[in-house]
Amino acid sequence: MRLRLFVVMIALAIAAGACGSDDDGGATSSAAPTTTAPTSTTVGPDTDKPLSIDAALAAPDGAQVQVVGPLIAAGDDVRLCGAVMESYPPQCGEPSLPLDGLDLDAVIGLSRPEPEFAGVVWTDFPLVVFGTMQGGILTEAIPIQAAASVGDTESELSLAVSPDPIPALGGVVWLIDVTNLTDAPFVLQFRDGQSADVVLTDESGTEVYRWSADKAFTDALWDQTIEPGATWSIQLHDELDIAPGRYLASATIAADNAPKVALSLGVDVR
């Protein structure tokens, strides 16, 4: 089997509930997220804080900006949204910023309805996107998601974090995408409700955080089938309270038959 694992860690205090797997790693939720974009409006030489959607829409043509907000893509209509309406799949609320040129395959952590509905995909977290404002559209749009990868001919594990740095105190969502690259269904087999885990170690190698440390999981066997070419998204919600510093983050899939690859990514906590 050839699998590609895309692992994302998204640290956002305002992250909404997952539409993929929830905190205990159980079955996919059918509830749509309700997410409101941040209202940050400052960008300048002394800050890398992204613009709000309102501020981006007010920017002059030709301005190169970073903008933050939940993303919803319905076919060719791709937007950052000032709010996400409660529906399934979710709908984009105003104000919204159309994105031109964004490669959705480059966005890690997309949620998809089951079964797929009218080609709609979205993020359950505010995504930072860079581009050039032109006529009220963010052109040449690129998602801001640093990543590292490791793998072989059988599998690839990619770990990313957004935003970077991670806040030392506040909400965090770790996101893991599992994509089946084979021409046959792949079935992941789990012993309990835990679907994945994330660990942080400090520069001395001491473990300072483990997502599963204070979690309880259902005691039941279950399978997750990933159809050929399909992606399964896992979302692990938590609250961080650790000292600022440089850490090594590692993510694993809890399935008995998960690909045996390991990946670590240096992350900053501030």
Secondary structure, DSSP 4 states (H G I P E B T S, - for coil): --EEEEEEEE--TT----SSB-TTS-SBP-PPP--B-------BTTB-PPBPHHHHHHSPTT-EEEEEE-EEEETTEEEEEEEEESSSS-EEEEEEEEBSS--GGG-TT-B--SS--TTEEE-SSPEEEEEEEETTEEEEEEE--EEEEEE-SSEEEEEEEESSSBPSEEEEEEEEEEEE-SSS-EEEEESSS--EEEEEE-TTS-EEEEGGGG-------EEEEE-TT-EEEEEEEEEEE--SEEEEEEEEE--TT------EEEEEE-
